[in-house]
Amino acid sequence: MAKRTDEQQYIYMTETPVAKLVSALAVPTVGGMLASSIYNITDTFFVSQLGTSASAAVGVVFSVQSLIQAVGFTIAMGSGSMVSRRLGQKDTETACKFVSTAFLMAFVFGAMLGLFGLIFLEPFLGLIGATDTMMPLAVAYARYILITAPVFAASFVLNVAMKSQGRAILSMLGLMAGNFLNIILDPIFIFALDLGIAGAALATAVSQCVSFLALLWFFRNKQDTLRIRPRFISRDWHDYVTIVKVGSPTLCRQGCGSIASALLNNRAMAFGDAAVAAMSIANRIYNMVRSVLVGIGQGFQPVAGFNYGAKRPDRVKSAFRFTVVLGTAVGCLTAAVLAAFAPQIMAVFRRDDPEVIRMGATALRMLCLVMPILAYSTYVNQMLQCLGRAGKATFLASCRQGTLYVPVILTLPLLLGITGIQLTQPIADALTVMVTIPFHLWFFRSPEGLKKCENG
């Protein structure tokens, strides 16, 4: 298919029926997210064959991965929001400036985070829940993850930049190249080369580098709208602040996710490695569903940002309604299937450990209770972020695994034991939906919300 000119792309983003447009952008985005989730689940499966402590160790290191992801996604979403709005205003030069600046920021911050993590690796892993039996396994896994931190962080900028200009298919292909390679390399490195859990991490590192190079190659096309070049890197500190400010909801969302994962592991540690492994596996499955919902929302965001910049608030509103209906339907269907087969799903990972199966199946079924309402709160948050309402979006992003999650995880396990741990995320998600409703109503009805776009 021939590449659209800038004018054709503008017409496509502002005139295509919103249901068709959101679906067209969401399908490859969800494909990319699913590819990442399938990799995560496959990685968990192969590592689980090494034992319960290995499963638990990967769950602990997930907090480290979440932290790197928080840095990359914060910068990526901050620049992506600016890029989509500038392209909607036909300001390509500024769009290139933001994506080039963000690429440098993500690489540098990722390198700093990786270096810090390698220096303080064992104390940090102990702090976030690694027991003595897990520690050698967690160290072996985390080391490769931290070495590739700058590549991992910068890949998010490339990925989001592709989607911000409506090139979601290319974004998906770049992600899938690395994720499918990871699935192939996992059994080779873990079992054939007898590298154990370090082999799983090495497979992840190699695959991330492949995805990074594939995405970077797309930006070498001189005919593409966005380009990453040294000459576009900003020398104005205000641009760096803007990227961080607009991306701050993502920092809150991803950063709180890392903290929540660490607190969860820390609390579950009191009930043994089986509890840590069970919660890790159940949350990986839950996050796979949530990643699909987030992927649908990421298909909605460039539509919202582009049309907001083009002064088409009617399309922003229609796109939001369609996205919520679609995401809710996906959540309901998935919850029904996972709840019905929760024990069988857990048994795939740890068939020889009935405690992991029992605790994990209960946790998964509790999480299924809130899956149908996840879409709504997620899309309100994503809409506020991509349209520049950073303060409100940041607050909402902090609720699900921060402001509302932390008090629950600190108190409920003391009252209910392992059941309190299993209930924490569902309760926090339900409370987040309740908090989200007034923000949704404000945005659509107040002069400072969508009506500001209507008035020019």
C-alpha positions, -999 to 999 in steps of 0.1 A, spaced: 0 0 0 14 34 -10 22 58 17 -3 87 22 9 123 17 6 146 47 -26 160 34 -41 126 27 -31 115 62 -48 147 76 -80 139 57 -79 103 68 -76 112 105 -103 139 104 -128 125 80 -128 87 84 -158 74 105 -145 72 141 -155 36 146 -136 25 115 -107 48 123 -103 38 160 -106 1 150 -80 5 122 -55 20 146 -64 -2 176 -61 -36 158 -24 -33 151 -18 -16 185 -36 -44 203 -17 -69 181 16 -53 194 4 -54 230 -8 -89 226 25 -99 212 42 -84 242 17 -101 265 22 -135 248 59 -131 253 54 -123 290 31 -153 294 55 -176 274 85 -163 294 66 -170 326 57 -205 314 93 -215 305 107 -200 337 80 -218 358 94 -251 346 125 -243 366 106 -243 399 84 -222 422 113 -200 434 122 -192 398 86 -181 391 86 -160 422 120 -145 412 106 -133 378 77 -118 396 100 -98 418 121 -86 388 89 -75 371 90 -45 395 124 -36 380 110 -40 344 80 -18 354 103 9 366 122 10 333 89 9 314 77 38 335 106 60 324 103 50 287 65 53 286 65 86 305 88 103 279 71 84 250 35 94 259 46 130 267 62 134 233 34 113 216 7 136 228 26 167 215 34 150 182 -2 140 174 -16 175 182 12 192 162 5 169 133 -32 178 136 -21 214 133 1 205 103 33 216 123 56 188 112 88 206 122 78 208 158 65 172 158 100 161 147 116 182 174 96 165 201 102 130 190 139 135 185 143 152 219 123 124 236 144 97 220 176 112 235 159 117 269 147 81 271 181 66 261 200 87 287 175 82 315 173 45 307 211 42 309 212 60 342 185 38 357 203 6 344 236 17 359 221 26 393 203 -8 393 234 -28 386 253 -10 414 227 -16 440 212 -48 426 210 -71 456 199 -46 482 172 -33 458 159 -68 451 158 -76 488 138 -45 494 111 -54 468 105 -89 480 133 -113 470 138 -140 497 171 -158 503 159 -187 480 149 -163 452 179 -139 454 205 -158 432 177 -164 406 165 -128 407 200 -114 404 207 -136 373 175 -125 357 177 -88 365 213 -82 354 205 -86 316 173 -66 320 192 -36 335 220 -38 309 194 -32 281 175 -6 300 184 23 276 174 4 246 141 -7 263 133 28 273 140 44 239 120 17 221 88 31 237 95 65 222 98 50 187 68 28 192 45 56 204 58 81 178 48 56 150 13 54 165 10 91 170 12 97 133 -13 69 125 14 43 115 2 17 140 9 -13 117 46 -4 114 47 -1 152 31 -35 156 56 -51 132 85 -36 151 73 -50 184 63 -84 170 97 -89 155 114 -89 189 86 -106 208 84 -137 185 121 -139 185 120 -140 223 95 -169 222 119 -189 200 150 -180 220 136 -188 255 137 -226 252 170 -225 234 188 -204 260 170 -218 290 172 -255 282 193 -263 252 222 -240 263 214 -248 300 216 -211 310 185 -215 333 168 -183 344 197 -162 330 189 -176 296 153 -162 298 167 -127 306 193 -130 278 166 -139 254 146 -109 265 176 -86 261 184 -98 226 148 -95 215 145 -60 228 175 -49 208 160 -65 177 127 -46 182 146 -13 188 166 -17 156 135 -26 136 116 5 149 146 27 144 149 15 108 114 28 100 125 63 109 152 62 82 126 66 55 131 101 42 96 101 29 80 96 63 64 124 82 84 121 114 122 118 114 147 115 142 177 136 136 203 153 159 194 187 143 159 184 157 170 178 193 157 208 213 181 232 231 152 248 250 147 232 285 110 241 284 105 214 258 120 188 281 98 200 309 67 199 286 75 163 276 78 152 313 47 172 323 25 158 296 38 123 303 35 126 341 2 106 342 21 77 326 49 82 352 23 80 379 6 50 363 37 30 355 57 41 385 28 33 409 26 -1 391 62 -7 400 57 3 436 25 -18 438 43 -48 424 70 -44 450 45 -40 478 26 -70 466 57 -92 465 67 -79 499 34 -88 515 31 -121 497 66 -131 508 52 -137 544 32 -166 529 61 -182 511 75 -185 476 43 -203 465 22 -172 473 46 -149 455 46 -172 424 8 -175 425 2 -137 426 29 -132 400 13 -156 375 -23 -143 382 -12 -107 377 6 -116 345 -26 -130 331 -46 -100 344 -21 -76 329 -24 -94 295 -61 -85 295 -54 -50 306 -28 -46 280 -54 -54 253 -77 -27 268 -48 -2 269 -39 -11 233 -75 -2 223 -71 30 241 -38 37 224 -57 33 191 -81 60 204 -55 85 216 -41 96 182 -77 100 169 -86 122 199 -53 142 198 -54 147 160 -90 158 160 -87 179 191 -58 198 173 -80 200 142 -109 215 161 -132 186 157 -146 180 193 -176 160 179 -152 133 167 -134 133 200 -166 126 218 -178 100 193 -145 82 194 -145 81 232 -180 65 233 -171 39 207 -139 30 225 -156 26 259 -182 3 245 -156 -18 226 -133 -21 256 -161 -30 280 -173 -58 257 -138 -72 256 -135 -70 294 -168 -88 299 -160 -116 275 -125 -122 288 -136 -121 325 -162 -149 318 -137 -172 301 -109 -167 327 -132 -171 357 -146 -203 343 -112 -219 337 -90 -203 363 -76 -235 379 -68 -250 346 -50 -219 334 -29 -218 366 -21 -255 362 -5 -248 329 23 -229 347 27 -249 379 9 -282 375 30 -299 402 23 -272 429 -13 -274 441 -8 -244 465 2 -221 436 -28 -233 416 -52 -228 445 -40 -194 455 -36 -182 419 -70 -194 407 -87 -175 436 -68 -144 429 -76 -146 392 -113 -150 398 -113 -120 421 -96 -99 394 -122 -111 369 -149 -93 389 -135 -59 379 -124 -66 343 -157 -53 328 -152 -18 344 -114 -14 336 -120 0 301 -140 31 313 -115 44 339 -85 36 315 -100 55 286 -110 86 306 -74 87 319 -59 83 284 -82 109 269 -73 135 295 -36 128 290 -35 130 253 -55 162 253 -31 179 276 -50 178 310 -19 165 327 -28 174 363 -61 156 363 -48 127 343 -18 123 367 -41 122 397 -63 95 381 -33 75 370 -20 75 406 -52 60 420 -53 25 406 -19 13 419 -10 43 441 -33 65 461 -60 39 465 -39 8 462 -12 14 488 -35 19 519 -54 -13 509 -23 -35 504 -8 -22 537 -39 -29 558 -61 -56 542 -35 -85 545 -32 -78 582 -69 -84 586 -76 -111 560 -42 -128 553 -36 -141 518 -72 -132 509 -65 -96 516 -36 -97 491 -59 -113 465 -86 -87 470 -63 -56 470 -62 -49 432 -99 -56 426 -109 -32 454 -84 -5 441 -98 -9 406 -134 -5 417 -126 26 438 -107 41 408 -138 38 386 -159 57 412 -132 85 414 -131 87 376 -168 95 370 -167 132 380 -136 138 359 -154 123 329 -184 145 335 -163 176 340 -144 172 308 -174 168 285 -196 195 302 -174 223 315 -160 253 295 -125 242 304 -130 207 290 -140 197 255 -161 228 251 -129 248 251 -121 231 218 -156 239 205 -150 275 212 -117 274 193 
